Amino acid sequence: MTADENSDGAQVREDGAAEGDGLVANQALWDNLAEFHGTAPGDRSYDVESFLVGGQTLRGIERELAGDVAGKDLLHLQCHFGMDTVNLTRR
């Protein structure tokens, strides 16, 4: 066993994730989704151009349901590249 392998012989990354433990596959999936969303012209999922110049891109129902978040810590589950979470703080 080397420093780059765990006891099962799986390759281990610097952050401790082993190639066979699912973490690597999950991160690769989310990295792919983050790259896909917001990079294509006319992307209908995210209005990244408006967001980058300070625009509010959350839907009204999302803002209404979240309520006032001023002074609160936020954890937005399934926010894969942070745009929605940052938008919550822009109000």
C-alpha positions in Angstrom: 0.0 0.0 0.0 1.3 3.4 -0.9 0.4 6.9 0.4 -1.9 7.3 -2.6 -3.9 4.1 -1.9 -6.2 3.0 0.9 -6.2 -0.5 2.5 -8.3 -1.8 -0.4 -5.8 -0.5 -3.0 -8.2 2.2 -4.2 -6.5 5.5 -5.3 -7.0 8.2 -2.7 -7.2 11.9 -3.5 -5.6 14.7 -1.4 -8.9 15.4 0.3 -9.1 11.7 1.4 -11.8 10.6 -1.0 -11.1 7.1 -2.5 -12.0 6.4 -6.1 -14.4 3.6 -5.2 -16.3 5.2 -2.4 -18.9 7.2 -4.4 -17.7 10.6 -3.4 -15.5 10.9 -6.5 -18.4 9.9 -8.8 -20.8 12.3 -7.0 -18.4 15.2 -7.3 -17.8 14.5 -11.0 -21.6 14.5 -11.5 -22.1 17.9 -9.8 -19.0 19.3 -11.5 -20.5 18.3 -14.8 -23.9 19.8 -14.0 -22.4 23.1 -12.8 -20.4 23.3 -16.0 -23.5 22.6 -18.1 -25.8 25.0 -16.4 -25.3 28.6 -17.3 -22.7 28.1 -20.0 -24.8 27.7 -23.1 -26.3 30.6 -25.0 -30.0 30.9 -24.2 -29.7 28.7 -21.1 -33.3 28.5 -19.8 -32.3 27.2 -16.4 -30.1 30.1 -15.2 -29.8 33.7 -16.3 -26.1 34.0 -15.5 -25.6 37.2 -17.5 -28.2 39.0 -15.4 -26.9 37.5 -12.2 -23.3 38.7 -12.9 -24.4 42.3 -13.2 -26.3 42.1 -9.9 -29.8 41.1 -11.2 -32.2 39.1 -9.1 -32.8 35.7 -10.8 -34.9 33.9 -8.2 -38.6 33.5 -9.0 -41.0 35.4 -6.9 -42.3 32.3 -5.2 -38.8 31.4 -4.2 -38.2 34.8 -2.6 -41.5 34.7 -0.9 -41.1 31.2 0.6 -37.5 32.0 1.8 -38.7 35.1 3.6 -36.3 37.7 5.1 -32.8 36.1 5.4 -31.0 39.2 6.6 -28.5 38.4 9.3 -29.0 34.6 8.9 -26.6 31.9 7.9 -27.7 30.1 4.8 -27.4 26.6 3.6 -29.2 26.0 0.3 -29.3 22.3 -0.4 -28.9 21.3 -4.0 -27.5 24.7 -5.0 -24.7 23.3 -7.1 -22.9 26.4 -8.0 -24.1 29.0 -5.6 -26.1 31.4 -7.7 -29.4 30.9 -5.8 -27.8 31.2 -2.4 -26.0 34.5 -3.4 -29.3 35.8 -4.8 -31.0 35.2 -1.4 -28.5 37.5 0.2 -29.0 40.3 -2.4 -32.4 41.3 -1.2 
